[in-house]
Amino acid sequence: MKAVVVYESIYGNTHLIAEAVGLGLVDLGDVEVVPVGAATPEVMAAADLVVVGGPTHVHGMSSAMSRKGAIEDAAKPEKDLELDPDAEGPGLRDWFDDAGTLPAMAAAFDTRMPGSPALTGRASKGIAKRLHRHGCRLVAEPMSFLVSKDNHLAEDEETHARLWGADLAARCAPVAPE
């Protein structure tokens, strides 16, 4: 089986979570972790499972305006933020518009601030809806991974992501005939 983890990341947190999810998926077989700009139709055509994640901006998936604001925020001298190498590439909304055919199985995740999702929002819910619209069957409920108020991963979230990836692998593993 082949799994592809597609991520959008501004400050690198979602990228780190995507890598950790990929490590958790290794029991499935071939795993590729790619930024949204590299998730071409050719890459997706070879996948059996796609796991898609992005940061939560303004209670949901990022937009061109929220991405621009986040990139400008990182440039402020008082901020302790570094841009992810692919931060200025395309976002998930654009990718979904042009994604074409996606694998039958999928899962969604996001990074967000701690607190009730009613207050913080969750990009993973919008990602899950778009995956469903593309004909994917969600193999798990959307998952959130937390970042601090200064936009750094909360403690143990990479471990949480590896475990979630391993759970996804177990849910998707082919059943051996008896």
KAFENVEN-V312913 format. One record per helix or strand of 3 or more residues. SS is the DSSP state (alpha for helix, beta for strand). FROM is the first residue (numbers start at 1). TO is the last residue. Records with the same first field share a line. If there is no record, write none. Layout:
# KAFENVEN-V312913
SS=FROM-TO / FROM-TO
This chain:
# KAFENVEN-V312913
beta=2-7 / 30-35 / 49-57 / 59-61 / 105-113 / 143-147
alpha=13-24 / 26-28 / 36-38 / 41-45 / 64-74 / 92-98 / 117-120 / 123-133 / 157-172
